[in-house]
Amino acid sequence: MPQGWNDGAGLTDHGLRLTALTVGTSHTTAVETFDDWEPPAGSASRCSANTVSTPTAAGNHVGRISYGWPEIAAGATKTVTFLYRRF
């Protein structure tokens, strides 16, 4: 189990916001507990998440954003942009 977020000043009640900046492309978001996500048995190895309601209570959580592109040709690339905010 990971340790709580500690900013070095002993403060541990912070959050992190993940925002998808690539709009116009079909995508879904999900938040799940770290315990449900943790590999190898957790959802980290699958495309589906064990979602929890947001906002969450304090705890260890994982966020994911999934994009629904059609098939991507061999050698082709797609780029997405995210914004992480600490609060």
C-alpha positions as CSV (number, residue, x, y, z in Angstrom):
1,M,0.0,0.0,0.0
2,P,1.5,3.4,-1.0
3,Q,2.1,6.0,1.6
4,G,-0.1,9.1,1.8
5,W,0.9,12.2,-0.1
6,N,3.3,14.2,1.9
7,D,4.6,17.5,0.6
8,G,7.6,17.5,3.0
9,A,5.9,20.0,5.4
10,G,3.9,17.2,7.0
11,L,0.7,18.2,5.1
12,T,-1.1,15.1,3.7
13,D,-4.6,16.3,2.8
14,H,-4.0,17.4,-0.7
15,G,-5.5,16.3,-4.0
16,L,-4.6,15.9,-7.6
17,R,-6.9,16.8,-10.5
18,L,-6.4,15.2,-13.9
19,T,-8.0,17.1,-16.8
20,A,-8.2,16.0,-20.4
21,L,-7.3,18.9,-22.6
22,T,-7.8,17.1,-25.9
23,V,-11.4,17.8,-26.6
24,G,-13.5,16.7,-29.5
25,T,-12.3,13.1,-29.2
26,S,-14.6,10.7,-27.5
27,H,-13.3,9.8,-24.0
28,T,-14.4,8.6,-20.6
29,T,-13.0,9.2,-17.2
30,A,-12.9,6.9,-14.1
31,V,-11.7,7.0,-10.5
32,E,-11.1,3.9,-8.5
33,T,-9.4,2.9,-5.3
34,F,-5.8,2.0,-5.5
35,D,-6.6,-1.4,-4.0
36,D,-9.0,-2.2,-6.9
37,W,-6.5,-1.0,-9.4
38,E,-3.2,-2.5,-8.1
39,P,-1.5,-4.9,-10.4
40,P,-1.4,-7.8,-11.1
41,A,-5.0,-8.7,-10.1
42,G,-6.5,-5.3,-10.2
43,S,-8.0,-3.3,-13.1
44,A,-4.6,-1.9,-14.1
45,S,-4.2,-4.8,-16.5
46,R,-7.7,-4.4,-18.0
47,C,-9.5,-1.7,-20.0
48,S,-12.4,-1.5,-17.5
49,A,-12.3,0.3,-14.1
50,N,-14.0,-0.4,-10.8
51,T,-15.3,3.1,-10.5
52,V,-16.2,5.0,-7.4
53,S,-18.3,8.2,-7.1
54,T,-16.6,11.5,-7.1
55,P,-15.7,13.6,-5.2
56,T,-14.1,10.8,-3.2
57,A,-13.4,10.7,0.5
58,A,-9.7,11.0,1.5
59,G,-7.7,7.9,0.5
60,N,-5.5,6.4,-2.2
61,H,-7.2,6.6,-5.6
62,V,-6.3,6.1,-9.2
63,G,-7.7,8.1,-12.1
64,R,-7.8,7.2,-15.8
65,I,-8.9,8.7,-19.0
66,S,-9.7,6.4,-21.9
67,Y,-10.0,7.6,-25.5
68,G,-12.2,5.8,-28.0
69,W,-10.3,6.1,-31.3
70,P,-11.1,3.8,-34.2
71,E,-8.3,1.4,-35.2
72,I,-4.9,3.1,-35.3
73,A,-2.8,2.0,-38.3
74,A,0.6,0.5,-37.8
75,G,3.2,3.2,-37.4
76,A,0.6,5.9,-36.9
77,T,0.5,8.0,-33.7
78,K,-2.1,9.8,-31.7
79,T,-1.4,12.6,-29.2
80,V,-3.4,13.7,-26.2
81,T,-2.8,16.4,-23.7
82,F,-3.5,16.3,-20.0
83,L,-3.3,18.9,-17.2
84,Y,-2.4,17.8,-13.7
85,R,-3.2,20.2,-10.8
86,R,-2.3,19.8,-7.2
87,F,-4.6,21.4,-4.6
